[in-house]
Amino acid sequence: MINIQSIGFVADVKLENFIENKLGKIIKLNGDIAGAEVFLRVEKSDITENKVVEINLDIKGANVFAKKQNKTFEEAADLAADALRKQVVKHKEKLRAK
């Protein structure tokens, strides 16, 4: 189950679908993922890269977290998903080595 929370604004359906699609691919990598918490917010700053995406995956035996900031939520979500994918693969390999 993917839970998306936008803080201080309402995320449009297109953005939510984009994030769910990205996370769906990661969830397929590891069947032990119980769910995902996604937090979207806009940092109050002078820089244009003020969109923040935080993703927490609940994997059996571990928690995997990524936080990325960029110009758009899509780019930040993309970067966070890449970071999570690497962590999930690493976690899966660690379990296989036991």
N, C-alpha and C positions, 0 to 999 in steps of 0.2 A: 504494500500500500504506500502510495506517494502522497505526502501531505505538504502542500505548498502554502506558505503564509507570506503575504506581502505586507510590509510594515509601513504604514503611513500613506498608502495608495492602493488602488485596486488594479491588480494585474489582469491584462486582457487574456482571453481564452487562447489566442495564438501563442502567447508567451508560455502559458501553462502547458499547452500541448507540446511545445518545443522542448521544455524541460522534462516532461514525462517521457517523451520519445528518447531523449539522451539517456535518462536513467533506466529506461526499459532495456536498453542494450546492455547496460552494466549488470542489471539484475539477471539477465539471461546468462551472463558469465558465471555467476555463482548462485546456485539454488538455495544457499543458506541465508540470503538477504531477506530479512523479515519486513523491512520497510525503510522509507526514506523521509527525512524531515528537510524541507527546503525553506530558507528564509531569504526574502528579497527586500532590499532597502536602498534608499538613496542617501548617501553620505552628504552632509552639509559642508561643502568645501568649494574652493575656487577652481579646482581642477575639473576638466571635463570627464575624467575617468572616475566618476562618483557612484556608479552602479555596483552594488555589492551583492554577491550570491554566496550563501553559506549552505552547504549540504552535509547532512549527517546520515550515514548509512548504518543501519542496525544489522550487523552480521552475527550469526551464531558464534560466540566466543570472542567477538571484537567489535569495536566501534570505529568506523572510518569517517574522517572528516576532511572537508576541503572548504576553503574560503578564498574567493577570487574577486577582484575589483577591475572594472573596465569601463569603456565608454557606453556600452549597451549591456542590458541584462543577458542577451543572447551570447555575446562574446564572453562575458564573465561565466555564464553557465557552461559554455563550451570548455573553457579552461578548467573549471572545477570538475567537470565530468572526466576530462583527460587525467587529472590528478587522482581522482577516485578510481578510475579504471586501473591505473598503475598499482594503487594500494590494494585493490581487490585481487588482482593477479598475484601480487606478492604474498598476500595473506593466504591465498589458495595454495601457492607453491610451498609455503611454510607448513601448512597442514599436511600436504602430501608427503613432505620430507619426514614427518614424525612416524 
